[in-house]
Amino acid sequence: MIINAFLKALGQLTDKRFLGVLGLGIGLTVGLLVAFYALFAVAIGWLLPDSFTLPWIGEITWVDNALTFAGIPLMLLLSIFLMVPVSCAFMGIFLDRVADAVEDKHYTDLPPARALSLAEALVDVAKFLGVLTLVNLVALILYLIFAPLAPILFWVVNGVLLGREYGQMVALRRDSPVGAAAFRKRNRPTLFLAGVLMTVPLTIPVVNLLVPILGAATFTHLYHMLNGVASTPSRTA
């Protein structure tokens, strides 16, 4: 079921509405990474002098420049961790666009979904980002203690979190908060595995830019599949 939902999402990747969200997502993500890099470069400039002298070696003038250039691969590495909260933030902002595109193509018999207001989505995302940040800070200790298992721990921890959030937000489009919570609890193992499926590519630079879109589409399919809603493709699909 999960693979089927993912393949359907992947097959719709060239949809104009998907590409529009992808363009916005790439722009916002690149902007975020550039901002972090700029802050890093400025911090290096403040903390390190332009030059200093070491005994028997002489004047050193290249350390700050070297660290600034080193910030580029650092930002690529940081993007792995940034893309988890970024994915959730994009999910809240662009969920309706992606989910509507999925339902217009695959579930044409459904009535219109309840549109989440931007304020409602942002409040939910803000709450989740707080939980996400706290959990990952605690998990960081485990990553350091069990370094060889760090990728697996990262996938498991964030698979739980992403599965919960994606499942909750997709369900809220067509159910009450109580019903959405019941859906999430009833299908916890499936949502966890789907969350892991979304978390793994988050650790791959560039590929992780597709995750917010594929995640929203995959979980939209899963929501309908788990509720027994049959696919009714549009005649123009």
Buried (B, 14 or more C-beta within 10 A) or exposed (E): EBEEBBEBBEEBEEBEBBEBBBEBBEEBBEEBBEEBBEEBBEEBEEEBEEEEEEEEEEEEEEBBEEBBEEBEEBBEEBBBBBBBBBBBBBBBBBBBBBBBBBBBBBBBEEEEBEEBEEEEBBEBBEEBBEEBEEBBEEBBEBBEEEEEEBBEBBBBBBBBBBBBBBBBBBBBBBBEEEEBBEBBEEBBEBBBBBBBBBBBBBBBEEEBBBBBBBBBBBBBBBBBBBEEBEBEEEEEE
